[in-house]
C-alpha cells in the first residue's frame, strides 16, 4: 500500500492502534494508543516513557490496527523518531516503510 493510501485505510479502522516496540531485553512491548495518520502516511502518537525509550533506542516499530468491519487488520512497519526526551506523553512520529491489510485467520 502506498503511504498516501494509509490515512484513508486507517480511518476505516478507527483512531486507536497497538504500537509494538522492542525492549532492552529483546522482548516485544505492546501499547494501545490514539494515533493520527498524515496525508504522507506518517503516523504520530503520544506514548508512555517505556515505549518512547524503546523507540529511541530501537526505532524499528510496528503499528497494528484491530480488524475493521470486513475482518481485515491493518499492519504498518516503520521507523520511529521520538520528539524530545522520552517521558510520559512523549510524541513519536513513525515514518512508514510498508503497510498491508491482513486477512482474518482461518479458524
PAZAPA-4460 file (N, C-alpha, C; in steps of 0.05 Angstrom, whole numbers, plus 32768, in hexadecimal, padded with zeros to 4 digits):
% residues 107
    n_x    n_y    n_z   ca_x   ca_y   ca_z    c_x    c_y    c_z   seq   type   mol
   8011   7FE9   8000   8000   8000   8000   8012   8019   8000     1      X     A
   800B   802C   7FF0   801B   8044   7FEE   8016   8055   8007     2      X     A
   802B   8064   8010   8028   8074   8029   8010   8087   8028     3      X     A
   800A   8092   8010   7FF4   80A4   800E   7FD8   8097   8012     4      X     A
   7FD7   807D   800F   7FBE   806E   8013   7FB9   8067   8030     5      X     A
   7FCE   8068   8040   7FCD   805E   805C   7FB8   806E   806C     6      X     A
   7FB7   8088   8069   7FA5   8098   8079   7F88   8090   8074     7      X     A
   7F81   808C   805B   7F66   8085   8054   7F5F   8069   805F     8      X     A
   7F71   8056   805C   7F6C   803B   8065   7F6B   803A   8084     9      X     A
   7F7D   8049   8091   7F7E   8049   80AE   7F64   8055   80B9    10      X     A
   7F58   8068   80AC   7F3F   8073   80B5   7F29   805E   80B7    11      X     A
   7F2A   804A   80A6   7F16   8034   80A7   7F1A   8023   80C0    12      X     A
   7F31   8024   80CC   7F38   8014   80E4   7F34   8023   80FE    13      X     A
   7F31   803D   80FD   7F2D   804C   8115   7F46   805B   811F    14      X     A
   7F43   806B   8134   7F58   807D   813C   7F6C   8071   8150    15      X     A
   7F69   8057   8157   7F7C   804B   816A   7F89   8032   815D    16      X     A
   7FA2   802E   8165   7FB1   8017   815B   7FC5   800D   8170    17      X     A
   7FD0   7FF6   816B   7FE5   7FEC   817C   8000   7FF3   8170    18      X     A
   8012   7FFE   8181   802D   8004   8178   803F   7FF0   8185    19      X     A
   804F   7FE2   8175   8061   7FCD   817F   807D   7FD7   817D    20      X     A
   808B   7FD7   8194   80A7   7FDE   8195   80B7   7FC6   81A0    21      X     A
   80D1   7FC9   81A1   80E2   7FB4   81AC   80F1   7FBF   81C5    22      X     A
   80EE   7FB0   81DB   80FC   7FB9   81F4   8119   7FB2   81F3    23      X     A
   8128   7FBC   8207   8145   7FB8   8208   814C   7F9A   820C    24      X     A
   8139   7F8A   8215   813D   7F6D   8217   8137   7F5E   81FE    25      X     A
   812F   7F6C   81E9   8129   7F60   81CF   810C   7F56   81CD    26      X     A
   80FC   7F5A   81E2   80E0   7F51   81E1   80CE   7F66   81D6    27      X     A
   80B9   7F5E   81C8   80A6   7F72   81BD   8096   7F7F   81D4    28      X     A
   808F   7F98   81D0   807E   7FA7   81E2   8067   7FB2   81D2    29      X     A
   804F   7FB1   81DD   8037   7FBA   81CE   8028   7FCE   81DF    30      X     A
   8020   7FE4   81D2   800F   7FF7   81E0   7FF8   7FFE   81CD    31      X     A
   7FE2   8006   81D8   7FCA   800E   81C8   7FC7   802C   81CC    32      X     A
   7FC8   803B   81B6   7FC7   8058   81B7   7FB7   8064   81A0    33      X     A
   7FB0   807D   81A4   7FA3   808C   818E   7FB9   8093   817A    34      X     A
   7FB3   8090   8160   7FC7   8096   814B   7FBA   80A9   8137    35      X     A
   7FCB   80B8   8129   7FC2   80C9   8113   7FD4   80C2   80FB    36      X     A
   7FC8   80C1   80E4   7FD7   80BB   80CB   7FD5   80D3   80B9    37      X     A
   7FEC   80DF   80B2   7FED   80F6   80A0   7FE9   80ED   8083    38      X     A
   7FE4   8100   8071   7FE0   80FA   8055   7FF8   80EC   8048    39      X     A
   8010   80F1   8053   8028   80E3   8048   802D   80C8   8054    40      X     A
   801B   80BF   8066   801D   80A5   8072   802C   80A4   808C    41      X     A
   8036   80BB   8096   8044   80BC   80AF   8030   80B8   80C6    42      X     A
   8036   80A6   80D9   8025   80A1   80F0   8031   80AF   8108    43      X     A
   8020   80BD   8117   8028   80CA   8130   8017   80C0   8147    44      X     A
   8024   80BF   815E   8015   80B5   8176   8024   80C0   818F    45      X     A
   8014   80C3   81A4   8020   80C9   81BE   8023   80AF   81CD    46      X     A
   803B   80A9   81D6   8040   808F   81E3   804B   8094   81FF    47      X     A
   804E   807F   820D   805A   8081   8228   8078   8081   8228    48      X     A
   8083   8084   8240   80A0   8085   8243   80AE   806C   8238    49      X     A
   80A4   8055   823E   80B1   803C   8235   80B1   8039   8217    50      X     A
   809A   803E   820B   8099   803B   81ED   80AA   8050   81E0    51      X     A
   80AB   8068   81EB   80BC   807D   81DF   80DA   8075   81E2    52      X     A
   80E2   806B   81F9   80FE   8062   81FC   8104   804B   81EA    53      X     A
   80F2   8038   81E7   80F7   8022   81D4   80FA   802C   81B8    54      X     A
   80E8   803E   81AF   80E9   8049   8194   8102   8059   818F    55      X     A
   810B   8068   81A3   8123   8078   81A0   813C   8066   819C    56      X     A
   813D   8050   81AB   8154   803D   81AA   8152   802A   8192    57      X     A
   813A   8022   818B   8135   800E   8176   811E   8018   8166    58      X     A
   8122   8028   8152   810D   8037   8144   80FB   8026   8131    59      X     A
   8102   800D   812B   80F1   7FFD   811B   80D8   7FF4   812B    60      X     A
   80C1   7FFD   8122   80A8   7FF8   8131   8093   7FED   811E    61      X     A
   807D   7FE4   8129   8067   7FDA   811A   804D   7FE6   8126    62      X     A
   803A   7FED   8115   8021   7FF8   811E   800B   7FE5   8113    63      X     A
   7FFA   7FDC   8125   7FE5   7FC9   811E   7FCA   7FD4   8126    64      X     A
   7FB8   7FD6   8112   7F9C   7FDE   8117   7F8C   7FC4   8118    65      X     A
   7F7A   7FC2   812B   7F68   7FAB   812D   7F57   7FA9   8113    66      X     A
   7F4B   7F92   810F   7F3B   7F8E   80F7   7F25   7FA3   80F3    67      X     A
   7F21   7FAB   80DA   7F0B   7FBD   80D3   7EF2   7FAB   80D0    68      X     A
   7EDC   7FB7   80C7   7EC3   7FA9   80C4   7EC6   7F91   80B1    69      X     A
   7ED8   7F93   809E   7EDB   7F7D   808B   7EED   7F67   8095    70      X     A
   7EF7   7F6A   80AD   7F08   7F55   80B9   7F26   7F58   80B4    71      X     A
   7F2E   7F6A   80A3   7F4A   7F6E   809D   7F57   7F81   80B1    72      X     A
   7F6F   7F79   80BB   7F80   7F8A   80CC   7F91   7F9C   80BA    73      X     A
   7F9D   7FB0   80C5   7FB0   7FC1   80B7   7FCA   7FC1   80C7    74      X     A
   7FE0   7FBB   80B8   7FFA   7FB9   80C5   800D   7FCC   80B6    75      X     A
   801B   7FDD   80C5   802F   7FF0   80B9   8049   7FED   80C8    76      X     A
   805F   7FEA   80B9   807A   7FE9   80C4   8087   8003   80BD    77      X     A
   8098   800D   80D0   80A5   8026   80CB   80BB   802C   80DE    78      X     A
   80C6   8043   80DC   80DC   804D   80EC   80D1   8064   80FD    79      X     A
   80D4   8062   8117   80CA   8076   812A   80DF   808A   8131    80      X     A
   80D6   80A3   8134   80E7   80B8   813F   80D8   80C5   8156    81      X     A
   80E5   80C6   816D   80D9   80D1   8185   80DE   80EF   8185    82      X     A
   80C9   80FE   8189   80CB   811C   818A   80D1   8124   81A6    83      X     A
   80E9   812E   81AB   80F1   8136   81C6   80FC   811E   81D5    84      X     A
   80FB   8121   81F0   8105   810C   8202   80EF   80F7   8207    85      X     A
   80F7   80DD   8208   80E3   80C9   820F   80D8   80CE   822B    86      X     A
   80BE   80CF   822E   80B1   80D4   8247   8093   80D0   8244    87      X     A
   8084   80D3   8259   8067   80CF   8257   805B   80E2   8241    88      X     A
   804B   80D7   8230   803F   80E7   821B   8051   80EF   8204    89      X     A
   8069   80E3   8203   807C   80E9   81ED   806E   80E4   81D2    90      X     A
   8074   80F4   81BF   8069   80F1   81A4   807E   80E2   8192    91      X     A
   8073   80D0   8183   8084   80C2   816F   8078   80C7   8154    92      X     A
   808A   80C9   8140   8082   80CB   8124   808E   80B2   8117    93      X     A
   807D   80A3   8109   8085   808A   80FD   8084   808D   80DE    94      X     A
   809B   808B   80D2   809D   808D   80B4   8098   8070   80AA    95      X     A
   8082   806C   809E   807A   8051   8095   808A   8049   807D    96      X     A
   8094   8030   807E   80A3   8025   8067   8092   8010   8058    97      X     A
   807F   8004   8066   806D   7FF1   8058   8054   7FEE   8069    98      X     A
   803E   7FE9   805B   8024   7FE6   8068   8013   7FD2   8058    99      X     A
   8003   7FC2   8066   7FF3   7FAE   8059   7FDA   7FA9   8069   100      X     A
   7FC4   7FA3   805B   7FAC   7F99   8068   7FAF   7F7B   8069   101      X     A
   7FAA   7F6F   8081   7FAE   7F53   8084   7F94   7F45   8088   102      X     A
   7F90   7F2F   8079   7F77   7F21   807A   7F73   7F13   8095   103      X     A
   7F5A   7F0D   809C   7F55   7EFF   80B5   7F60   7EE3   80B5   104      X     A
   7F67   7ED9   80CC   7F71   7EBD   80CE   7F5A   7EAA   80C9   105      X     A
   7F61   7E94   80BC   7F4D   7E7F   80B7   7F4C   7E6E   80D1   106      X     A
   7F34   7E6E   80DD   7F31   7E5F   80F6   7F1B   7E4B   80F3   107      X     A
***
